[in-house]
Amino acid sequence: EVKVIDSLLIPTAFTPNHDGLNDVWEIITFEKYRDATVEVYNRWGQRVYTSTAKDYHPWDGKFEGQPALPGSYVYYIRLRKNADVIKGLLNIIR
């Protein structure tokens, strides 16, 4: 499933197994929103990934330098300061 918000495409799963297909979680056109921020949390509430549009880098599926566990994660995206938060589930498949 892919959510489309304006021109923002948010994948809901990726497979960071280094096969060259879907190895990173990349939000398409994220950089278009100058003040955008994204955070991803695991089921224990630990932030496992964060990035801003100014210095955007897709998530490679690692947490503290190690492969993150397969399963569901929650993402929070704010496109502008004081804008509503976009949230959803993201799955790592290994």
C-alpha positions as CSV (number, residue, x, y, z in Angstrom):
1,E,0.0,0.0,0.0
2,V,1.2,3.5,-0.8
3,K,-0.4,6.6,0.7
4,V,-0.5,9.6,-1.6
5,I,-0.7,13.1,0.0
6,D,-0.5,15.8,-2.6
7,S,2.6,14.6,-4.4
8,L,4.1,12.8,-1.3
9,L,4.4,9.1,-1.7
10,I,4.8,7.1,1.6
11,P,5.7,3.4,1.2
12,T,4.3,1.2,4.0
13,A,6.9,-1.5,3.7
14,F,10.5,-2.2,2.6
15,T,13.0,-5.0,2.5
16,P,16.4,-3.9,3.5
17,N,18.2,-7.1,2.4
18,H,20.6,-5.6,-0.1
19,D,19.1,-7.2,-3.2
20,G,18.8,-3.8,-4.9
21,L,15.0,-3.7,-4.6
22,N,13.2,-1.7,-1.9
23,D,16.3,-1.7,0.3
24,V,15.5,1.7,1.8
25,W,12.4,3.5,3.0
26,E,12.2,6.5,0.8
27,I,9.5,9.1,0.9
28,I,9.1,10.4,-2.6
29,T,9.2,14.2,-3.0
30,F,9.9,14.6,0.8
31,E,12.6,17.2,0.0
32,K,9.9,19.4,-1.7
33,Y,8.6,20.4,1.7
34,R,11.4,22.6,3.1
35,D,10.4,22.3,6.8
36,A,9.4,18.7,6.8
37,T,10.5,16.2,9.4
38,V,10.0,12.5,9.7
39,E,10.5,10.2,12.7
40,V,10.1,6.4,13.0
41,Y,9.5,4.6,16.3
42,N,9.6,0.9,17.2
43,R,7.0,-0.8,19.4
44,W,8.9,0.1,22.6
45,G,8.7,3.8,21.7
46,Q,12.4,4.2,20.8
47,R,13.1,6.5,17.9
48,V,14.9,4.4,15.3
49,Y,15.1,7.0,12.5
50,T,14.7,10.7,12.0
51,S,15.4,13.1,9.1
52,T,14.6,16.5,7.8
53,A,13.9,17.7,4.3
54,K,16.9,19.9,4.3
55,D,19.2,16.9,5.0
56,Y,17.0,14.0,3.8
57,H,18.4,10.5,3.6
58,P,16.1,7.5,3.2
59,W,16.1,5.0,6.1
60,D,18.3,2.0,5.5
61,G,16.5,-0.2,8.1
62,K,19.3,0.1,10.8
63,F,18.9,1.1,14.4
64,E,22.1,2.0,16.3
65,G,24.2,0.5,13.5
66,Q,22.5,-2.9,13.5
67,P,19.6,-4.2,11.3
68,A,16.3,-3.3,12.9
69,L,14.1,-6.2,13.7
70,P,11.4,-7.2,11.2
71,G,7.9,-6.0,12.1
72,S,5.8,-2.9,12.3
73,Y,7.0,0.6,13.1
74,V,5.1,3.9,13.4
75,Y,6.1,6.9,11.4
76,Y,5.3,10.6,12.1
77,I,5.7,13.2,9.4
78,R,5.2,16.9,9.8
79,L,5.3,18.8,6.4
80,R,5.4,22.3,7.9
81,K,5.8,23.8,11.4
82,N,2.4,23.8,13.1
83,A,1.0,21.4,10.4
84,D,-1.0,18.3,11.3
85,V,1.1,15.2,11.9
86,I,0.7,12.5,9.3
87,K,1.1,9.1,10.9
88,G,1.0,5.5,9.8
89,L,2.5,2.1,10.0
90,L,5.6,0.9,8.3
91,N,6.7,-2.7,8.0
92,I,10.3,-4.1,7.7
93,I,10.3,-7.4,5.9
94,R,13.4,-9.5,6.1
